[in-house]
Amino acid sequence: MKIVLQYRASPGFQAQIAGVFGEGGVVIVDEADAGAFQREMAEAEVLLHVLEPVTAAVIAGAPRLRLIQKLGVGVNTIDLEAARAAQVAVANMPGVNSIAVAEMALALMLAVLRRLRHLDAVARAGWRPDPAIMDSTGEIAGRTVGLLGMGGSARRLAPVLAALGARVVYAARSPKPELPYAFLPFEGLLETADIVSIHMPVEASTRGLLGRAAIARMKPGAILINTARGELVDEAALEEALREGRLRGAGLDVFAGEPISPDHPLLALPQVVASPHAAWLTPETLARSLAAAHDNCRRLAAGAFIAARSTPLAAAMRSMSASVSGRADMKAS
């Protein structure tokens, strides 16, 4: 079975892949090498997908393709209709990156609140910060943190925030009575939270959810954290709110257009802490992802069902389960 990974894999990641699939068990193609990817996909049966879009043209150029295995959760970068038409199964991995994303969301909250970007520059330039910096910093303790969505990463993050002394509230498709946090409607959360952290996928109903009107409803001086998808946020409206001082800051791991241009207006704002869509990227996440992907490849070769933790989202092949789970916890209000 020919398995292709389209990703600029580090030496450590390559070693992890070899440890799971065997030396040469996966053909690794750099994302920048479109020609090599096209050649390798002509014989590929499995594509291990990270972020580079899997278009209808990619699927059409892979006549032997049987499975697109997302190493992660979001499938918005895959043409699901084209996969369905070609009878190619699509599977994702709910939960494998929840720990890493929760930790990155917390890191961004702290970085924005404590002005780490500014303080790092001060320490390197001579150590003496402006005493006024204290007026624009703060602690998580005593603040209200609103989680948009209550899936895997939000459930990991919420008890940590509570342990630090925050009041945790959330908005989701429906209340989660088993959780000890207050459920609020979308608008109510925006008006209440000192920090709004996004934990949902981008779908037709959530695209642009944090638009101009929603951002205008956010509490004055609030912070926005996005480790989900950039298309959920109107970046022009966010930039305007930050420039005008209506929002204190933003921690952004994702952007509407990726890779983000170095001259993007948001990157010029000192109250923005940015990360290059790396919230999920830890060796531990990759180990969990590779184990699940290997299991699905083994099942595919044996004609068995796809593992439950890797969820088929396109039309499943005859030998695969067509169950759907692990999708978004929240739609637009």
N, C-alpha and C positions, 0 to 999 in steps of 0.2 A: 504494500500500500504506500503510495507516494503522498507525503504530508509536506505542505509548504507553509512556512511562517514568513509573513511580510513585516519585517521589523528590523530596526538597527539594533540588534541584540549586543549587549555588552559581553565581554569575555566571561564574566560571572554567570550571566543568563545562558550563554551558550553551553557552559559547563553543566548548568542545571538541566538543560534540554537533553544533553547527551546522557546524563545520569538517569533520566526517566525513559527516554525513547531509544537509547543506545547511540553509539557513535555513528553519525550519518543517517540516523532515523528520521530526521527532519531536515528538509532543505531550507536554509535561512537566506532570505533575499532582502537586501537593504531597501528601505522604502523609496530611496532616491533612484533606484535602478529599475525604471519601468520596463526596459527591454528584457532584462533577465527575469523579471516577474512574469511577463507575458509568456516567455518561453517555458518557464517551469510550470505555469498553470495549465499548459496544454495537456499535460499528463497527470495533473494532480487529482487525487480523490478527496483530500481533506485540505481545507485552508484554515490555518490558525490565524484568526483575525484580531488585530489590536485596535488601530485607529484609522489607518488609511482606508478611504471609502471603498466598499465592495459594490461596484456599480453593475448595471445590467450588462455592460460591455465586458467586464471582468468575468462574469458568470457565463456569458456567451462564448468567451474564449477558453473555457474550461469544460469541454464536453464530457469528461469522466468524473467531474466533481460530484460528490455525494453528500458532503457535510461541510458547512461553514461553522467552525467552532469559535465563538467569541471568547477571548481570554478576558473576561470581565462581565459586566452586566448590560450596559447600554447597547442596543442594536440599531440605533438611529443612523449609523453609518453603513448599514447594509440595505440594499434594495430588496426588501422582503417579497415584493410582488414578482420581481424577476426570479428570485429563488424559488418561489412557489410554482411559477410557470415551468421552470426547469426541473421540478421535483428534486430540489436540493434542500436537505434539512438544514435548519439554522438552530444552533443551541447556544445558550448563554450560561452564566455561572452565578446565580444569585448567592450572595453571601461571601464569596471568596475574598473580596476586597473591602469588606465592611470595616474591619479593624483599621486598615491603613487609611481609609477615607475619613473615618471618625477622628483619628489622630491628627490628620492634616487639617480638618476643620477646626479642631481645638487649637492647633498651632497657629493658624491664621487669625483666630480670634485674639489670642494672646499677643501676636505680633502687631496687630492693629491697635489693640487697647494700650499696649505698653510702648508703642512707637519704636519698635525694635529696628526698623529700617533707619530711622533718624539717629537713634542712639548708637547703632553700629558705626555709622559714618562719623559721629562725634568722637567716639572712642579711638578711631583710627586717625583722626585729624588733630588730636591734642587733648582729649579727655574732658574738657570743661563744657558741660551742656548748659544751654540757656535755662536759668531757673524757671522760666515760664513754661518749660516743657511739662511740668507737673500739672498745669492747668488743662492739658489735653490728653492726659493718660488716665488709666483707671484699672479697676480689678473686675474680674468676672463675678466675684462674690457680691451679692446684693443686687445684681442686675437680673433682668428677665430675658431669657434666651428663648426665642421662638423657632421651632423646627418645622420647616415646610416639608411634610412627608414624614412618615414614621416607619420606614423600612429598616434594613439591616444596619446601615451606618448610623442612622438617627437613634436607634435603640441602643447601640453601643455607646454613643456619645452622651445621651441624656443622663444616665446615672453618674457619669464623671462630672458633668456640669453641676448636678445637684450636690455631689460630694464637695465641690469647690465653693458651694454656697449660693449658687444661682437658683432662681425660680425658673423651672422649665415648663413651657407651654408648647402645644403643637397644633397643627392643622393637617388633616388627612381626609380621605374619602369618607371615613366614618370614625366615631370615637372608638378607642381601644380600652374598654373597661378594665382590662387586666393591668393597665399601666397607671402608676401613681402621679400622673402629670395632667394638667388641665388641658382639655380639648377646647379650641377656639375656632370660630369661623375664620376664613382667610383674612378678611378685612379687619376683624378684631385682633388677630395676631399682629398684623402690621402696625396697628395703632398702639399696641401694648408693649411690644418687644424692644429692648435696648439693643439686642443683637438678633438679626434674622439670618438663619442658616438654611440653605436650600439642600434638600435631600430627595430629589425626585428625578425621573427620566424626562426627556423631552418627547412629547407626543403632540398630536394635533390640538388636544385640549389644553396643553400646558405651554406650548411655544409662546414666548412673549408674555408669560404670566406676570412677571415683574415689569410691567410697562410703565409708562409715564404716570398714569393715574394711580397705580399701586404704589410706586415709589413716593409719590406725593403724599400718600396716606401714612407712610412710615413715620414713626415717632421722631421728632426733631433730635438730632444728635445721635441717631441710631447707626449701627454698623451692619453692613451686608456681607455675608460670607457665601461664596458659591464654589462648592466642590462637585457639583452635579453636571450641568451642561450649560454652556454659554448662551445657547439660544433661548433659555428661559428668561433672560434679562435684556431689557432695552438699554444697551450700553450708552447711547447718547443721553438718555434720560438720567442714567446713573451718573455719568460724567457731570452733567449740569447740576445735579443735586449736591455732588461733592464740591464742585467749584464754588457754588453759592453758600456752602457751609451748612446746608440743611441736613446733610448726613456727615457723621464724624469721619468715617473711613470705610474701606472695603478690602476684603481679602479674597482674591480671585485665583482659582486654579484653572478655570476654564473660560473660554472666550467664544463669541459667536463665530469668528473666523480664525481657524487655527492652521498653521502657526500664526500667532499674532504678529503684526508688523511692529518693528522697533519704534516707529513713530506714532503708534496708536495713542490717542489723547489720554486714555486712562493711565498709561505707563508714565506720563509726565507729571502725574499728581503725587505729591509726597505722602498723602494719606492712603495711598493704595499699596498693598503688598501683593505681589503677583508671583505665580508659580506656573510652569509650563505643562499643565495637565499631567501632573506627576503625583497626585494624591494617592493613586492606587499602587504606585510603583515602588514596591519593596521586595526583597528576596523572599520574604515569607508569603506574600500574595502570589508571587510567581510560582512558588513551590506548590501551593494549593491549586493554582490554575492548571499547572502542568499535570498534576496527578489526576484531576478531573478530565482533562483533555485526553490523556493517555487511556483512561478507562473508557471513554466514549469511542475512541479509535479502536480499541480492542473489541468493544461491543459491535461496532460497525462491521469489522472484519468477520465477526462470528455470526452476523445476521441477527443479533439480539437487539433489545430495546435500548434506547439512549438512557443513561443514568438519570434518575429523577432530579438530581441537583443541577443538571445541565438541561435547560428547558427548551424544547423545540418550539420555535415561534413561527416558522414558516411551515408550509405543508410538509408533513413528515413523510419519509419514504416508507414503503410497506413494512419494513422490518423495524421501524422505530415508533416509539410512543408519540402520540399527538397531544399529550396533556400539556397544559399551560399553567405555570405558577411563577411566583417571584416577580411579577410585574409591579408597576408603580403603586404606591400606597395612596396617591393623591392626584386628583385632576384639578383643573382650574375651577375656582369658585365663581 
